[in-house]
Structure formats: C-alpha cells, structure tokens
Amino acid sequence: MTRGGIGQITGHRLKFDPEDTKQGIFLVAEDGTETRITMVGVNKPSQLMFSIPSSLPAGNYTLEVRVIFSSKLRSGKLTETLSVA
C-alpha cells in the first residue's frame, strides 16, 4: 500500500453508512490499532474506492470492511496482509 494512494474493493454487500463510526473500511495494525478510512469516493454495494491515509504509520495491516446488514454488524477481512513501508 502507498500512503496517499487509492484503494479499491469489489464484492457484495459492501455499502456502509459513513456517518456510523462502527461501519466502514478499517486498517488494523499487528498491534490491534485500528485506522478507519474517512476519505471514501465510491461507496456502492459492489465497489468501494478510498484514499489510504497519508499519515498511516509504516507496518503490516489487515483490511476489514464492516457493514450493518439485517440489524447486525458484519465484517469481512482481506486474507492477504498489506504493508506500508
């Protein structure tokens, strides 16, 4: 991942409420620190496009999308670990 770069996720049931801080795109560091992505350009059921924070510290991250579906908070994780140098 490149700080300040653009990320894209495709799938199903991805659209989330950007006003709800429990929902969204999260980068979870190895120590458990979570960074919620705030700059989302496309928020559709089958596609998310977002800006990777320029202030994101170097390290390894798991990408997670959290969405409320059927009144429950659901999450999906990318299986690969993402790195910021």
C-alpha positions as CSV (number, residue, x, y, z in Angstrom):
1,M,0.0,0.0,0.0
2,T,1.1,3.5,-0.7
3,R,0.3,6.3,1.7
4,G,-2.0,8.8,-0.1
5,G,-2.8,6.2,-2.8
6,I,-6.1,4.9,-3.9
7,G,-7.6,1.5,-2.8
8,Q,-10.4,-0.4,-4.4
9,I,-12.5,-3.3,-3.1
10,T,-15.0,-5.2,-5.1
11,G,-17.5,-7.7,-3.8
12,H,-21.1,-7.9,-2.5
13,R,-22.9,-6.0,0.3
14,L,-20.1,-3.6,0.7
15,K,-22.0,-0.3,1.0
16,F,-21.9,1.1,4.5
17,D,-23.3,4.2,6.4
18,P,-20.3,6.7,6.5
19,E,-22.0,8.5,9.4
20,D,-21.8,5.4,11.7
21,T,-18.3,5.1,13.1
22,K,-18.8,1.3,13.7
23,Q,-19.2,0.8,9.9
24,G,-16.7,1.4,7.2
25,I,-13.2,0.4,5.9
26,F,-10.7,-0.2,8.6
27,L,-6.9,-0.9,8.5
28,V,-5.9,-3.0,11.6
29,A,-2.3,-3.0,12.6
30,E,-0.5,-6.0,14.0
31,D,-0.8,-4.5,17.5
32,G,-4.6,-4.2,17.1
33,T,-4.6,-0.4,16.4
34,E,-7.5,0.4,14.1
35,T,-7.5,3.2,11.5
36,R,-10.9,4.0,10.0
37,I,-10.7,5.2,6.4
38,T,-12.5,8.6,6.2
39,M,-12.0,9.5,2.6
40,V,-14.3,7.2,0.6
41,G,-15.0,8.3,-3.0
42,V,-17.2,5.3,-4.1
43,N,-19.5,3.6,-1.6
44,K,-21.6,1.2,-3.6
45,P,-22.9,-2.3,-2.8
46,S,-20.4,-3.9,-5.1
47,Q,-17.5,-1.5,-5.0
48,L,-15.6,0.7,-2.6
49,M,-12.9,3.2,-3.6
50,F,-10.9,5.1,-0.9
51,S,-7.8,7.1,-0.2
52,I,-5.1,5.5,2.0
53,P,-4.3,8.0,4.8
54,S,-1.0,9.8,4.2
55,S,-0.4,9.7,8.0
56,L,-0.6,5.9,8.2
57,P,2.4,4.6,10.1
58,A,4.7,2.0,8.5
59,G,3.8,-1.6,9.2
60,N,1.6,-4.5,8.3
61,Y,-2.2,-4.2,8.2
62,T,-5.3,-6.3,7.8
63,L,-8.0,-4.6,5.7
64,E,-11.5,-5.1,7.1
65,V,-15.0,-3.8,5.9
66,R,-17.7,-3.5,8.5
67,V,-21.4,-3.1,7.5
68,I,-24.7,-3.4,9.3
69,F,-26.8,-5.9,7.5
70,S,-30.0,-7.3,8.9
71,S,-29.6,-5.2,12.0
72,K,-26.2,-6.9,12.8
73,L,-22.7,-5.6,12.4
74,R,-21.0,-7.9,9.9
75,S,-17.3,-7.8,8.9
76,G,-15.2,-9.2,6.1
77,K,-11.4,-9.3,6.1
78,L,-8.9,-9.4,3.2
79,T,-6.9,-12.7,3.6
80,E,-3.6,-11.0,2.5
81,T,-1.6,-8.8,4.8
82,L,-1.0,-5.3,3.4
83,S,2.3,-3.5,4.1
84,V,3.2,0.2,4.3
85,A,6.9,1.0,4.1
